[in-house]
Amino acid sequence: MREPRIFALNAKLEAGPDRARSMELFSAVVDLGSFSAAARAFGLTPSAISRAIDRLEARLGVRLLLRSTRSITLTAEGQAYLQAARRILSDLDDAELHVADHGVPRGRLRVSAALSHGRLCVVPLLGEFVRLYPQVLVDISLSDGLVDIAGGQADVAIRFGPLADSTLTVRKLGETRRVVVASPAYLARRGTPLAPEDLHEHDCLNFSFRRAEPVWPFRREGHDFALSVTGPVEANNGETLAELAMQGVGITRVGLFSVAGAIAEGRLVPLLEAYNPGDVEQIHAIFVGGSNLPARLRVFIDFLAQRLG
């Protein structure tokens, strides 16, 4: 047997497709003082307003308004209904304002970024972004682990390299060149590799996560090839590999963004550039797309594309 509350709810739903609309029309009649004025405000005819109030009173089973040719007067029930209607309509306005953007980016934005790129390239941009959009709260998490965007773990993830097929929306933000580097101290101790094959005699520091390529790509006389390399340490982020290389632990291949400063300062030396095959990784924003993309997410992705591109 169905619950009586469910029967009551169904009766209310069947009574009218838009109860909030009835409340709006009723409040307008009272506030504006006449059916004609309310009709003009809503672009309707006075008879349409009158019929709407008749239906409302019939549904409630009470008289809300006492009507004369010159004025309308609220009944006691009408006064009570008006107060309740105004409160409900105000709550609806507040709820819609809270959820919808109304063209103004606002609300919490959950961002997932790779550890090194996030710290070195994304975080330094956040100050400018929050000054531009002060009503957006950026909640950023730095990790090289994958997050479930479709499952709601983040609003947008900023990731490198080839992407798995997915129903998610992907937008390219930019790209970064990868470079093979070592410290002057390491090269002084072990010698400088002059050809890619020389790396077999060196300690090479590589990424440890599964999606990393197990080989390093090179190009000689227009022919692309790849070498498997080994070494004493692996790490899950380029910043750690760069630090190990600066300590003289070995040679590594990382994104240029993570070592550009160290190269400029002479702490790392680019190697085998003549054999670099134009080795780049694309940087993407991954998010749930669609026509109702929140303004805070849209402006953040546009901002990153402009700054990182």
VOZA-420104 format. One record per residue (C-alpha): x, z, y; residue number from 0. Coordinates in steps of 0.25 Angstrom, whole numbers, plus 2048, in hexadecimal, padded with zeros to 3 digits. Layout:
<bators>
BATOR	X	Z	Y	nr
BATOR	X	Z	Y	NUM
...
</bators>
This chain:
<bators>
BATOR	X	Z	Y	nr
BATOR	800	800	800	0
BATOR	805	7FC	80E	1
BATOR	808	807	818	2
BATOR	7FE	809	823	3
BATOR	809	807	82E	4
BATOR	80C	7F9	828	5
BATOR	7FD	7F6	82A	6
BATOR	7FD	7FB	838	7
BATOR	80A	7F3	83B	8
BATOR	804	7E6	836	9
BATOR	7F8	7E8	83E	10
BATOR	800	7EA	84A	11
BATOR	808	7DD	847	12
BATOR	7FB	7D5	845	13
BATOR	7F5	7DA	851	14
BATOR	7FE	7D2	85A	15
BATOR	80B	7CA	85A	16
BATOR	811	7D1	866	17
BATOR	80D	7DF	86A	18
BATOR	818	7E0	874	19
BATOR	812	7D4	87B	20
BATOR	805	7DB	87C	21
BATOR	80C	7E7	882	22
BATOR	813	7DF	88C	23
BATOR	805	7D8	890	24
BATOR	7FE	7E5	891	25
BATOR	809	7EC	899	26
BATOR	80A	7E0	8A3	27
BATOR	7FB	7E0	8A5	28
BATOR	7FC	7EF	8A9	29
BATOR	809	7EE	8B1	30
BATOR	804	7E1	8B9	31
BATOR	7F6	7E6	8BA	32
BATOR	7EE	7DA	8B5	33
BATOR	7EC	7D0	8AA	34
BATOR	7EF	7C5	8B4	35
BATOR	7FC	7CA	8B8	36
BATOR	801	7CD	8AA	37
BATOR	7FD	7BF	8A6	38
BATOR	805	7B9	8B1	39
BATOR	811	7C2	8AD	40
BATOR	810	7BD	89F	41
BATOR	80C	7AE	8A2	42
BATOR	7FF	7B0	89B	43
BATOR	7F0	7AF	89F	44
BATOR	7E8	7BC	8A3	45
BATOR	7DF	7B9	897	46
BATOR	7EB	7B9	88E	47
BATOR	7EF	7C7	893	48
BATOR	7E1	7CC	892	49
BATOR	7E0	7C7	883	50
BATOR	7EE	7CE	880	51
BATOR	7E9	7DB	885	52
BATOR	7DC	7DA	87E	53
BATOR	7E3	7D8	871	54
BATOR	7EC	7E3	874	55
BATOR	7E0	7ED	876	56
BATOR	7D9	7E7	86A	57
BATOR	7E6	7EA	861	58
BATOR	7E7	7F8	867	59
BATOR	7D8	7FB	866	60
BATOR	7D8	801	874	61
BATOR	7D6	7FD	883	62
BATOR	7E2	7FC	88B	63
BATOR	7DD	7F6	898	64
BATOR	7D1	7F8	8A0	65
BATOR	7CF	7EB	8A7	66
BATOR	7C7	7E7	8B4	67
BATOR	7C7	7DB	8BD	68
BATOR	7D1	7E2	8C6	69
BATOR	7D9	7EB	8BE	70
BATOR	7DE	7F0	8B0	71
BATOR	7DF	7FF	8AD	72
BATOR	7E6	805	8A1	73
BATOR	7DE	80D	897	74
BATOR	7E5	81A	892	75
BATOR	7E8	812	885	76
BATOR	7EE	807	88E	77
BATOR	7F7	810	895	78
BATOR	7FC	816	888	79
BATOR	7FE	808	883	80
BATOR	805	803	890	81
BATOR	80F	80F	88F	82
BATOR	812	80C	880	83
BATOR	813	7FD	883	84
BATOR	81D	7FE	88F	85
BATOR	826	807	886	86
BATOR	826	7FE	87A	87
BATOR	828	7F2	883	88
BATOR	834	7F9	88A	89
BATOR	83A	7FC	87C	90
BATOR	839	7EE	878	91
BATOR	840	7E9	885	92
BATOR	84B	7F4	882	93
BATOR	84C	7EF	874	94
BATOR	84D	7E0	877	95
BATOR	857	7E3	882	96
BATOR	860	7EB	879	97
BATOR	860	7E1	86E	98
BATOR	860	7D4	876	99
BATOR	86B	7CF	87F	100
BATOR	863	7C9	88A	101
BATOR	86F	7C1	88D	102
BATOR	877	7CD	890	103
BATOR	882	7D0	885	104
BATOR	87F	7DF	881	105
BATOR	881	7E8	875	106
BATOR	88B	7EB	86A	107
BATOR	893	7E0	865	108
BATOR	89B	7E2	858	109
BATOR	8A7	7DA	857	110
BATOR	8B1	7D9	84B	111
BATOR	8BF	7D3	84D	112
BATOR	8CB	7D1	845	113
BATOR	8D5	7DD	847	114
BATOR	8E1	7D6	84E	115
BATOR	8D9	7CB	855	116
BATOR	8CE	7D5	859	117
BATOR	8D9	7DF	85F	118
BATOR	8E1	7D5	866	119
BATOR	8D7	7CA	86A	120
BATOR	8C9	7CF	86A	121
BATOR	8CA	7DE	86F	122
BATOR	8D2	7DA	87B	123
BATOR	8C6	7D1	87F	124
BATOR	8BC	7DC	87E	125
BATOR	8BE	7E2	88C	126
BATOR	8BB	7D5	893	127
BATOR	8AF	7D3	88A	128
BATOR	8A8	7E1	88C	129
BATOR	8AB	7DF	89B	130
BATOR	8A3	7D2	89B	131
BATOR	898	7D8	892	132
BATOR	897	7E7	895	133
BATOR	88A	7E8	88D	134
BATOR	891	7E4	880	135
BATOR	897	7EF	877	136
BATOR	8A2	7E8	86F	137
BATOR	8A4	7EF	861	138
BATOR	8B1	7E9	85B	139
BATOR	8B7	7EB	84E	140
BATOR	8C5	7E6	84A	141
BATOR	8C7	7E3	83C	142
BATOR	8CC	7D8	833	143
BATOR	8C1	7DB	829	144
BATOR	8B5	7D2	829	145
BATOR	8A7	7D7	82E	146
BATOR	899	7D3	82A	147
BATOR	894	7CC	836	148
BATOR	887	7C8	830	149
BATOR	885	7D6	82A	150
BATOR	886	7DC	838	151
BATOR	894	7E2	838	152
BATOR	898	7DB	845	153
BATOR	892	7D2	84F	154
BATOR	89E	7C9	84F	155
BATOR	8AB	7C8	848	156
BATOR	8B7	7C1	84D	157
BATOR	8BF	7BB	842	158
BATOR	8CB	7B2	83F	159
BATOR	8CD	7A6	835	160
BATOR	8C4	79F	82C	161
BATOR	8B6	7A4	82A	162
BATOR	8AD	7A5	81E	163
BATOR	8A0	79E	81E	164
BATOR	895	7A6	824	165
BATOR	888	7A6	82B	166
BATOR	88E	7AD	837	167
BATOR	891	7A6	844	168
BATOR	8A0	7A3	847	169
BATOR	8A6	79F	854	170
BATOR	8B4	79C	857	171
BATOR	8BB	7A5	861	172
BATOR	8C9	79F	861	173
BATOR	8D5	79E	858	174
BATOR	8E3	7A4	856	175
BATOR	8EF	79E	851	176
BATOR	8F7	7A5	846	177
BATOR	906	7A7	847	178
BATOR	911	7AB	83D	179
BATOR	91A	7B6	844	180
BATOR	925	7C0	841	181
BATOR	92D	7CA	849	182
BATOR	93B	7C6	84E	183
BATOR	940	7D2	846	184
BATOR	93A	7CD	839	185
BATOR	940	7BF	83B	186
BATOR	94D	7C5	83E	187
BATOR	94D	7CC	831	188
BATOR	947	7C2	828	189
BATOR	949	7B4	82F	190
BATOR	940	7AB	836	191
BATOR	937	7A2	82D	192
BATOR	939	793	831	193
BATOR	92F	78D	827	194
BATOR	923	792	821	195
BATOR	929	793	813	196
BATOR	933	79D	819	197
BATOR	928	7A7	819	198
BATOR	929	7A9	80A	199
BATOR	936	7B1	80D	200
BATOR	92F	7BA	818	201
BATOR	925	7C5	818	202
BATOR	918	7C0	81D	203
BATOR	90D	7C9	822	204
BATOR	8FF	7C4	81F	205
BATOR	8F0	7C8	820	206
BATOR	8EA	7D0	815	207
BATOR	8DB	7CC	817	208
BATOR	8D5	7C3	80D	209
BATOR	8D1	7B8	816	210
BATOR	8DF	7B6	81B	211
BATOR	8E6	7AA	817	212
BATOR	8F1	7AD	80C	213
BATOR	8FA	7A3	811	214
BATOR	900	79F	81F	215
BATOR	8FE	790	823	216
BATOR	909	787	829	217
BATOR	90A	778	82C	218
BATOR	917	770	82A	219
BATOR	917	761	82F	220
BATOR	908	760	830	221
BATOR	906	766	822	222
BATOR	8FF	774	821	223
BATOR	903	77E	816	224
BATOR	902	78D	813	225
BATOR	90B	797	80E	226
BATOR	908	7A4	807	227
BATOR	910	7AF	80D	228
BATOR	912	7BE	809	229
BATOR	918	7CA	80F	230
BATOR	918	7DA	80E	231
BATOR	90B	7DD	817	232
BATOR	8FD	7D7	819	233
BATOR	8F3	7DB	823	234
BATOR	8E5	7D9	827	235
BATOR	8E7	7D5	836	236
BATOR	8F1	7CD	83E	237
BATOR	8F5	7D9	847	238
BATOR	8FB	7E1	83C	239
BATOR	902	7D4	837	240
BATOR	908	7D2	845	241
BATOR	90C	7E0	846	242
BATOR	913	7DF	838	243
BATOR	91A	7D3	83D	244
BATOR	91F	7D9	849	245
BATOR	925	7E4	841	246
BATOR	92D	7DA	839	247
BATOR	925	7DC	82C	248
BATOR	923	7CD	82A	249
BATOR	91E	7C0	82F	250
BATOR	90F	7BE	832	251
BATOR	905	7B4	836	252
BATOR	8FA	7B9	83F	253
BATOR	8F1	7B4	84B	254
BATOR	8F9	7B1	857	255
BATOR	8F0	7BB	85F	256
BATOR	8F5	7C7	858	257
BATOR	904	7C3	85A	258
BATOR	904	7BC	867	259
BATOR	909	7C8	86F	260
BATOR	914	7CB	865	261
BATOR	919	7BD	865	262
BATOR	91A	7BD	874	263
BATOR	921	7CA	874	264
BATOR	92B	7C5	869	265
BATOR	927	7CF	85F	266
BATOR	922	7C3	856	267
BATOR	927	7B5	854	268
BATOR	91F	7A9	850	269
BATOR	924	7A2	843	270
BATOR	922	795	83D	271
BATOR	91A	78F	849	272
BATOR	91E	781	845	273
BATOR	917	783	838	274
BATOR	90A	789	83E	275
BATOR	8FE	780	83A	276
BATOR	8F6	784	846	277
BATOR	8F2	791	83F	278
BATOR	8E6	796	846	279
BATOR	8DB	79F	843	280
BATOR	8CD	79E	849	281
BATOR	8C6	7AA	84F	282
BATOR	8B7	7AB	84D	283
BATOR	8AC	7B3	851	284
BATOR	8A2	7B5	846	285
BATOR	894	7BA	849	286
BATOR	885	7B9	845	287
BATOR	880	7AD	84E	288
BATOR	873	7A9	852	289
BATOR	86A	7A7	85E	290
BATOR	869	7B6	860	291
BATOR	877	7B8	862	292
BATOR	879	7C5	86A	293
BATOR	87F	7C2	878	294
BATOR	889	7CD	876	295
BATOR	88F	7C5	86A	296
BATOR	88D	7B8	870	297
BATOR	895	7BB	87D	298
BATOR	8A0	7C3	875	299
BATOR	8A3	7B6	86C	300
BATOR	8A3	7AD	878	301
BATOR	8AD	7B7	87F	302
BATOR	8B6	7B7	873	303
BATOR	8B6	7A8	871	304
BATOR	8B9	7A6	880	305
BATOR	8C5	7B1	880	306
BATOR	8CA	7AE	872	307
BATOR	8C8	79F	872	308
</bators>
